[in-house]
Amino acid sequence: MTHTDPKAAPLHVVILCHPDDSSFNASVAHAYCDAVRAKGHRAILRDLYAMGFHPVLKGEERPGPTFRLFPDVADELAILEDAVAFVLVYPIWFGTPPAMLKGYVERVLGSGATVQDVQAGAAKSVLTGKVMVSFTSSAMREVWLSLQGQVEGLRSCFDHYIKHAFGLRTARHVHFEQIAPGMDARFVRLCLNDVRLEADKVIRELGEAPAGVGME
């Protein structure tokens, strides 16, 4: 498949949720963007903290006769509309995603969706039919998190729920454990290589990369 118009290349929207722009999570987001761009795809990075995204759902944003679509949400929906892949990058804090990301789900992904729509998997969403990938990190070992029920709980209440509620095609998840200040640089490189490999898997799932791009 060849794209003569760069704007026609498949678009991946990456949502980064971490307050430190030099964090491991930021490196993951940039590595993913670089990997898909190297294959001729497009990537847009939305850094929620850098954007100053307001996560608090307003009363008028709940579905009903007084529903109102605020400009910041409309902007996000317009960006997601053209995407083929939706990527979340965030740390696990106290067993859950950051509040900023929860607010993004409520205000943007759930915009206008009723309880009945979500339960039936019929919510009219910009994510319908798209691929979702989540990259998470924690300072804890994954085995410890699993013993607390955190890993399975997160995948059930976040990944699986979002996939069903908004009609995603697939939902993939890559978790990085023992991410902490002072970690070995080689370990970081290995993690980022896993990110690139996952990006390649997503591209294969979506279809072949544009002919002649990223081939050696």
C-alpha positions in Angstrom: 0.0 0.0 0.0 1.5 3.3 -1.1 0.5 6.7 0.3 1.3 9.6 -2.1 -0.3 12.1 0.2 1.3 12.2 3.7 -2.1 13.1 5.2 -3.5 9.8 3.9 -1.0 7.8 5.9 -2.5 5.9 8.8 -2.7 8.0 12.0 -1.7 6.9 15.5 -2.8 9.2 18.3 -0.7 8.8 21.4 -2.0 10.1 24.7 0.7 10.7 27.3 -0.3 11.1 30.9 2.7 12.0 33.1 3.7 15.4 34.6 7.4 15.0 33.9 8.3 15.6 30.2 11.6 13.7 30.7 10.1 10.7 32.4 10.3 7.1 31.2 6.7 7.4 30.1 7.6 10.3 27.9 10.4 8.2 26.4 7.9 5.4 25.6 5.5 7.8 23.9 8.3 9.3 21.7 9.7 5.9 20.9 6.3 4.7 19.7 5.8 7.8 17.6 9.2 7.5 16.0 8.7 3.8 15.3 5.4 4.3 13.4 6.7 7.3 11.5 9.7 5.3 10.4 7.2 3.0 8.7 5.4 5.8 6.9 2.6 6.2 9.3 1.6 9.4 11.1 1.7 10.0 14.8 0.2 12.8 16.9 1.3 13.1 20.6 -1.1 14.6 23.0 0.7 15.3 26.3 -2.2 15.9 28.7 -0.1 17.6 31.4 1.8 19.8 29.0 -1.5 20.8 27.3 -3.0 21.7 30.7 -6.0 19.4 29.9 -8.8 20.0 32.4 -9.9 16.5 33.7 -13.0 17.5 35.7 -16.3 16.6 34.1 -18.8 19.4 34.2 -22.5 18.9 34.8 -23.4 20.1 31.3 -21.1 17.4 29.8 -23.3 14.6 31.1 -25.7 13.1 28.5 -29.1 14.7 28.6 -31.1 17.7 27.4 -28.5 20.2 28.7 -25.5 18.4 27.2 -22.8 20.7 25.9 -19.7 19.9 24.0 -16.8 22.1 25.2 -14.2 23.3 22.7 -11.3 21.4 24.3 -13.2 18.1 24.0 -14.3 18.9 20.4 -10.6 19.4 19.5 -9.6 16.0 20.9 -12.5 14.2 19.2 -11.5 15.8 15.9 -8.0 14.5 16.2 -9.2 11.0 17.3 -11.7 10.8 14.4 -8.9 10.3 11.8 -6.9 7.8 13.8 -6.6 4.1 13.2 -4.7 3.4 16.5 -5.2 4.9 19.9 -2.3 4.6 22.3 -2.3 5.3 26.1 1.0 5.8 28.0 0.7 6.2 31.7 2.1 5.2 35.1 0.2 3.2 37.7 -0.1 5.2 40.8 -1.7 3.7 43.9 -3.0 0.8 41.8 -4.8 3.0 39.3 -4.2 5.3 36.3 -3.5 9.0 37.0 -6.7 11.1 37.7 -5.8 13.2 34.6 -6.3 10.1 32.4 -9.6 9.1 34.1 -10.8 12.6 33.3 -9.8 12.2 29.7 -11.8 9.0 29.4 -14.9 10.7 31.1 -14.8 13.9 29.2 -13.4 12.9 25.7 -14.0 9.2 25.1 -17.3 9.1 27.0 -18.6 12.4 25.5 -22.3 12.1 25.0 -22.4 8.3 25.8 -25.4 7.1 27.9 -25.3 4.2 30.3 -27.6 2.2 28.0 -25.2 2.8 25.0 -22.2 1.7 27.0 -23.9 -1.4 28.3 -25.0 -2.5 24.8 -21.5 -1.7 23.4 -23.3 0.8 21.1 -21.8 4.1 22.2 -21.2 6.3 19.2 -17.5 6.8 19.6 -14.5 8.0 17.7 -12.8 4.8 18.8 -15.1 2.4 17.1 -13.2 -0.2 15.1 -9.8 1.1 16.1 -6.8 -0.6 17.7 -5.9 0.5 21.3 -2.5 -0.1 22.9 -1.7 0.7 26.5 1.8 1.1 27.8 1.9 1.2 31.6 4.7 1.4 34.1 5.2 0.9 37.8 8.1 0.9 40.3 6.8 -2.4 41.7 7.4 -5.8 40.3 4.5 -7.2 38.3 4.3 -10.3 40.4 3.7 -8.1 43.5 1.0 -6.1 41.6 -0.6 -9.4 40.5 -0.8 -10.6 44.1 -2.7 -7.4 44.9 -5.0 -8.1 42.0 -4.0 -4.9 40.4 -2.8 -6.1 37.0 -5.9 -8.1 36.2 -8.1 -5.5 37.8 -6.7 -2.7 35.6 -7.0 -4.8 32.4 -10.6 -5.7 33.3 -11.9 -2.3 34.4 -9.9 -0.2 32.0 -8.7 -2.1 28.9 -11.6 -4.5 28.5 -14.2 -2.0 29.6 -13.1 0.7 27.1 -12.8 -1.9 24.3 -16.4 -3.1 24.9 -18.0 0.2 25.7 -16.6 2.1 22.7 -16.4 -0.7 20.1 -12.6 -1.0 19.7 -11.3 -3.6 17.3 -8.6 -4.8 19.7 -7.0 -3.7 23.0 -3.4 -4.6 23.6 -1.4 -3.9 26.8 2.4 -3.8 27.6 3.5 -3.3 31.2 6.9 -2.3 32.4 7.9 -3.1 35.9 10.5 -1.7 38.3 10.6 1.7 36.6 12.3 4.0 39.1 14.9 6.8 39.2 18.4 5.6 38.7 17.5 2.4 36.7 20.1 1.0 34.4 20.3 2.6 31.0 20.5 -0.7 29.3 17.3 -1.8 30.9 15.6 1.4 29.6 16.9 0.7 26.1 15.5 -2.8 26.2 12.1 -1.5 27.3 12.1 1.1 24.5 13.0 -1.7 22.0 9.9 -3.5 23.3 7.9 -0.4 22.5 9.2 -0.4 18.9 8.4 -4.1 18.5 4.8 -3.4 19.7 4.5 -0.6 17.2 5.5 -3.0 14.5 2.9 -5.5 15.7 0.2 -2.8 15.5 1.2 -1.8 12.0 1.1 -5.5 10.9 -2.4 -5.7 12.5 -3.5 -2.6 10.6 -2.0 -3.8 7.3 1.3 -3.4 5.5 3.4 -0.3 5.9 3.6 2.0 2.8 5.8 0.4 0.1 9.4 1.2 0.3 9.2 2.8 3.7 11.2 1.5 6.6 12.6 -1.4 4.5 16.3 -2.2 4.5 
